[in-house]
Amino acid sequence: MRTRRRWGWRAATVLGLLATAAGNGILMVAGVEFPVAIPPGGEANPASARSELVFLLLAALIVLLLRWRWTPALGALLAAMFAAGFWLDPTGLANLTGQAGALAAAGQAVQQLGALTAVLAGLVATAAGYRGARTALRSSGDTRTCTPSR
């Protein structure tokens, strides 16, 4: 039962990352300019906006396919960067309220709901993964302290 619950949070993290990527795609179609480029130091242009999509999709694959306990935290961290970017961008709130058009508002809403979902689910999934490891050690009778795996 616990393993199923952990996979549920991990799946919610993946869905949140995919929704964040979908929101970014909608914003690109709406013609919204991205003020910050990933990786940092790059020039903000359509190519950097596409690289953001690639990073989100790669993070979703990593969280989905790698069974390490810390991988949902990676998804949460990346999604948190997109959520922070919304608040740091002077046009973020304007996009959400529809001042840049209905398509931009929809894209911004999808992006932020996805980012919030990925952050919360990623943190819960990571905590559940570490809590499950401690429980497994205790139930096996192992008296050593639980140290996180890589």
Phi and psi in degrees as GROMACS dihedral restraints (atoms count N, CA, C in turn):
[ dihedral_restraints ]
;  ai    aj    ak    al  type     phi  dphi    fc
    3     4     5     6     1   -65.8    20    10
    4     5     6     7     1   -39.0    20    10
    6     7     8     9     1   -62.5    20    10
    7     8     9    10     1   -40.9    20    10
    9    10    11    12     1   -62.6    20    10
   10    11    12    13     1   -39.7    20    10
   12    13    14    15     1   -66.5    20    10
   13    14    15    16     1   -41.4    20    10
   15    16    17    18     1   -62.0    20    10
   16    17    18    19     1   -41.7    20    10
   18    19    20    21     1   -67.0    20    10
   19    20    21    22     1   -30.2    20    10
   21    22    23    24     1   -64.2    20    10
   22    23    24    25     1   -43.6    20    10
   24    25    26    27     1   -68.1    20    10
   25    26    27    28     1   -37.4    20    10
   27    28    29    30     1   -64.5    20    10
   28    29    30    31     1   -42.2    20    10
   30    31    32    33     1   -64.7    20    10
   31    32    33    34     1   -38.1    20    10
   33    34    35    36     1   -64.8    20    10
   34    35    36    37     1   -34.9    20    10
   36    37    38    39     1   -63.6    20    10
   37    38    39    40     1   -45.5    20    10
   39    40    41    42     1   -62.1    20    10
   40    41    42    43     1   -45.5    20    10
   42    43    44    45     1   -62.6    20    10
   43    44    45    46     1   -38.1    20    10
   45    46    47    48     1   -63.3    20    10
   46    47    48    49     1   -41.9    20    10
   48    49    50    51     1   -64.9    20    10
   49    50    51    52     1   -40.0    20    10
   51    52    53    54     1   -66.6    20    10
   52    53    54    55     1   -37.7    20    10
   54    55    56    57     1   -66.9    20    10
   55    56    57    58     1   -37.6    20    10
   57    58    59    60     1   -62.2    20    10
   58    59    60    61     1   -42.8    20    10
   60    61    62    63     1   -64.7    20    10
   61    62    63    64     1   -40.9    20    10
   63    64    65    66     1   -63.4    20    10
   64    65    66    67     1   -42.3    20    10
   66    67    68    69     1   -61.7    20    10
   67    68    69    70     1   -40.5    20    10
   69    70    71    72     1   -62.1    20    10
   70    71    72    73     1   -41.7    20    10
   72    73    74    75     1   -62.3    20    10
   73    74    75    76     1   -41.8    20    10
   75    76    77    78     1   -63.9    20    10
   76    77    78    79     1   -41.4    20    10
   78    79    80    81     1   -63.4    20    10
   79    80    81    82     1   -37.8    20    10
   81    82    83    84     1   -63.4    20    10
   82    83    84    85     1   -44.5    20    10
   84    85    86    87     1   -64.1    20    10
   85    86    87    88     1   -35.6    20    10
   87    88    89    90     1   -72.6    20    10
   88    89    90    91     1   -10.1    20    10
   90    91    92    93     1    86.0    20    10
   91    92    93    94     1    16.6    20    10
   93    94    95    96     1   -72.5    20    10
   94    95    96    97     1   132.7    20    10
   96    97    98    99     1   -85.1    20    10
   97    98    99   100     1   136.1    20    10
   99   100   101   102     1   -92.3    20    10
  100   101   102   103     1   120.7    20    10
  102   103   104   105     1   -76.4    20    10
  103   104   105   106     1   -22.3    20    10
  105   106   107   108     1  -120.5    20    10
  106   107   108   109     1   138.9    20    10
  108   109   110   111     1  -103.2    20    10
  109   110   111   112     1   144.6    20    10
  111   112   113   114     1  -110.2    20    10
  112   113   114   115     1   126.0    20    10
  114   115   116   117     1   -74.2    20    10
  115   116   117   118     1   157.6    20    10
  117   118   119   120     1   -56.6    20    10
  118   119   120   121     1   143.4    20    10
  120   121   122   123     1    95.9    20    10
  121   122   123   124     1   -11.8    20    10
  123   124   125   126     1   -81.8    20    10
  124   125   126   127     1   172.1    20    10
  126   127   128   129     1   -90.2    20    10
  127   128   129   130     1   133.8    20    10
  129   130   131   132     1   -74.0    20    10
  130   131   132   133     1   112.4    20    10
  132   133   134   135     1  -153.2    20    10
  133   134   135   136     1   177.1    20    10
  135   136   137   138     1   -57.4    20    10
  136   137   138   139     1   -31.9    20    10
  138   139   140   141     1   -66.5    20    10
  139   140   141   142     1   -38.1    20    10
  141   142   143   144     1   -71.2    20    10
  142   143   144   145     1   -30.8    20    10
  144   145   146   147     1   -66.6    20    10
  145   146   147   148     1   -37.8    20    10
  147   148   149   150     1   -67.4    20    10
  148   149   150   151     1   -34.8    20    10
  150   151   152   153     1   -66.7    20    10
  151   152   153   154     1   -30.5    20    10
  153   154   155   156     1   -62.6    20    10
  154   155   156   157     1   -40.7    20    10
  156   157   158   159     1   -62.5    20    10
  157   158   159   160     1   -42.2    20    10
  159   160   161   162     1   -62.9    20    10
  160   161   162   163     1   -44.1    20    10
  162   163   164   165     1   -61.2    20    10
  163   164   165   166     1   -42.5    20    10
  165   166   167   168     1   -65.3    20    10
  166   167   168   169     1   -42.1    20    10
  168   169   170   171     1   -68.2    20    10
  169   170   171   172     1   -38.5    20    10
  171   172   173   174     1   -64.4    20    10
  172   173   174   175     1   -41.2    20    10
  174   175   176   177     1   -63.6    20    10
  175   176   177   178     1   -39.7    20    10
  177   178   179   180     1   -62.6    20    10
  178   179   180   181     1   -41.1    20    10
  180   181   182   183     1   -65.0    20    10
  181   182   183   184     1   -41.7    20    10
  183   184   185   186     1   -62.7    20    10
  184   185   186   187     1   -46.1    20    10
  186   187   188   189     1   -64.2    20    10
  187   188   189   190     1   -36.7    20    10
  189   190   191   192     1   -74.2    20    10
  190   191   192   193     1   -42.5    20    10
  192   193   194   195     1   -95.2    20    10
  193   194   195   196     1   -31.7    20    10
  195   196   197   198     1   -89.4    20    10
  196   197   198   199     1   131.5    20    10
  198   199   200   201     1   -96.4    20    10
  199   200   201   202     1    19.7    20    10
  201   202   203   204     1   -72.7    20    10
  202   203   204   205     1   148.3    20    10
  204   205   206   207     1   -66.2    20    10
  205   206   207   208     1   -26.4    20    10
  207   208   209   210     1   -90.5    20    10
  208   209   210   211     1    -7.4    20    10
  210   211   212   213     1   -63.7    20    10
  211   212   213   214     1   -34.6    20    10
  213   214   215   216     1   -63.2    20    10
  214   215   216   217     1   -28.8    20    10
  216   217   218   219     1   -65.9    20    10
  217   218   219   220     1   -33.3    20    10
  219   220   221   222     1   -61.9    20    10
  220   221   222   223     1   -45.5    20    10
  222   223   224   225     1   -62.8    20    10
  223   224   225   226     1   -40.0    20    10
  225   226   227   228     1   -64.8    20    10
  226   227   228   229     1   -39.6    20    10
  228   229   230   231     1   -65.3    20    10
  229   230   231   232     1   -45.0    20    10
  231   232   233   234     1   -64.3    20    10
  232   233   234   235     1   -42.9    20    10
  234   235   236   237     1   -64.7    20    10
  235   236   237   238     1   -35.7    20    10
  237   238   239   240     1   -64.1    20    10
  238   239   240   241     1   -33.3    20    10
  240   241   242   243     1   -64.6    20    10
  241   242   243   244     1   -38.5    20    10
  243   244   245   246     1   -71.1    20    10
  244   245   246   247     1   -36.9    20    10
  246   247   248   249     1   -66.0    20    10
  247   248   249   250     1   -41.5    20    10
  249   250   251   252     1   -66.3    20    10
  250   251   252   253     1   -37.7    20    10
  252   253   254   255     1   -60.6    20    10
  253   254   255   256     1   -34.5    20    10
  255   256   257   258     1   -61.0    20    10
  256   257   258   259     1   -44.8    20    10
  258   259   260   261     1   -76.6    20    10
  259   260   261   262     1   -27.9    20    10
  261   262   263   264     1   -82.1    20    10
  262   263   264   265     1   -23.9    20    10
  264   265   266   267     1   -78.4    20    10
  265   266   267   268     1   125.6    20    10
  267   268   269   270     1   -63.6    20    10
  268   269   270   271     1   -21.2    20    10
  270   271   272   273     1   -96.7    20    10
  271   272   273   274     1    -1.9    20    10
  273   274   275   276     1   -59.0    20    10
  274   275   276   277     1   -51.9    20    10
  276   277   278   279     1   -68.0    20    10
  277   278   279   280     1   -35.3    20    10
  279   280   281   282     1   -64.3    20    10
  280   281   282   283     1   -38.8    20    10
  282   283   284   285     1   -62.5    20    10
  283   284   285   286     1   -43.7    20    10
  285   286   287   288     1   -67.0    20    10
  286   287   288   289     1   -34.7    20    10
  288   289   290   291     1   -83.8    20    10
  289   290   291   292     1    -1.3    20    10
  291   292   293   294     1    93.6    20    10
  292   293   294   295     1     6.4    20    10
  294   295   296   297     1   -68.0    20    10
  295   296   297   298     1   -21.7    20    10
  297   298   299   300     1  -100.6    20    10
  298   299   300   301     1     8.5    20    10
  300   301   302   303     1   112.6    20    10
  301   302   303   304     1   162.4    20    10
  303   304   305   306     1   -67.8    20    10
  304   305   306   307     1   -36.8    20    10
  306   307   308   309     1   -65.9    20    10
  307   308   309   310     1   -41.0    20    10
  309   310   311   312     1   -65.5    20    10
  310   311   312   313     1   -38.0    20    10
  312   313   314   315     1   -64.6    20    10
  313   314   315   316     1   -42.5    20    10
  315   316   317   318     1   -65.3    20    10
  316   317   318   319     1   -43.7    20    10
  318   319   320   321     1   -62.5    20    10
  319   320   321   322     1   -42.3    20    10
  321   322   323   324     1   -66.4    20    10
  322   323   324   325     1   -38.9    20    10
  324   325   326   327     1   -66.1    20    10
  325   326   327   328     1   -44.8    20    10
  327   328   329   330     1   -63.3    20    10
  328   329   330   331     1   -43.4    20    10
  330   331   332   333     1   -60.4    20    10
  331   332   333   334     1   -47.3    20    10
  333   334   335   336     1   -72.2    20    10
  334   335   336   337     1   -36.8    20    10
  336   337   338   339     1   -65.0    20    10
  337   338   339   340     1   -40.2    20    10
  339   340   341   342     1   -64.7    20    10
  340   341   342   343     1   -43.2    20    10
  342   343   344   345     1   -64.1    20    10
  343   344   345   346     1   -43.7    20    10
  345   346   347   348     1   -63.0    20    10
  346   347   348   349     1   -42.8    20    10
  348   349   350   351     1   -61.4    20    10
  349   350   351   352     1   -45.9    20    10
  351   352   353   354     1   -65.1    20    10
  352   353   354   355     1   -38.7    20    10
  354   355   356   357     1   -65.1    20    10
  355   356   357   358     1   -51.9    20    10
  357   358   359   360     1   -65.1    20    10
  358   359   360   361     1   -48.2    20    10
  360   361   362   363     1   -66.7    20    10
  361   362   363   364     1   -37.0    20    10
  363   364   365   366     1   -64.0    20    10
  364   365   366   367     1   -41.4    20    10
  366   367   368   369     1   -67.6    20    10
  367   368   369   370     1   -41.7    20    10
  369   370   371   372     1   -66.0    20    10
  370   371   372   373     1   -42.0    20    10
  372   373   374   375     1   -63.6    20    10
  373   374   375   376     1   -39.9    20    10
  375   376   377   378     1   -65.9    20    10
  376   377   378   379     1   -45.9    20    10
  378   379   380   381     1   -61.5    20    10
  379   380   381   382     1   -40.9    20    10
  381   382   383   384     1   -65.2    20    10
  382   383   384   385     1   -36.4    20    10
  384   385   386   387     1   -64.2    20    10
  385   386   387   388     1   -42.1    20    10
  387   388   389   390     1   -74.4    20    10
  388   389   390   391     1   -36.2    20    10
  390   391   392   393     1   -66.0    20    10
  391   392   393   394     1   -38.5    20    10
  393   394   395   396     1   -64.4    20    10
  394   395   396   397     1   -35.2    20    10
  396   397   398   399     1   -67.0    20    10
  397   398   399   400     1   -40.8    20    10
  399   400   401   402     1   -65.4    20    10
  400   401   402   403     1   -42.0    20    10
  402   403   404   405     1   -63.4    20    10
  403   404   405   406     1   -39.9    20    10
  405   406   407   408     1   -64.9    20    10
  406   407   408   409     1   -38.9    20    10
  408   409   410   411     1   -65.8    20    10
  409   410   411   412     1   -43.3    20    10
  411   412   413   414     1   -65.1    20    10
  412   413   414   415     1   -42.7    20    10
  414   415   416   417     1   -71.6    20    10
  415   416   417   418     1   -20.9    20    10
  417   418   419   420     1   -84.8    20    10
  418   419   420   421     1    -4.9    20    10
  420   421   422   423     1    85.2    20    10
  421   422   423   424     1     7.1    20    10
  423   424   425   426     1   -75.3    20    10
  424   425   426   427     1   124.9    20    10
  426   427   428   429     1   -95.5    20    10
  427   428   429   430     1    -2.2    20    10
  429   430   431   432     1   -68.4    20    10
  430   431   432   433     1   159.5    20    10
  432   433   434   435     1   -75.4    20    10
  433   434   435   436     1   149.3    20    10
  435   436   437   438     1   -83.2    20    10
  436   437   438   439     1   119.0    20    10
  438   439   440   441     1  -110.3    20    10
  439   440   441   442     1   136.2    20    10
  441   442   443   444     1   -63.4    20    10
  442   443   444   445     1   142.7    20    10
  444   445   446   447     1   -82.8    20    10
  445   446   447   448     1   167.8    20    10
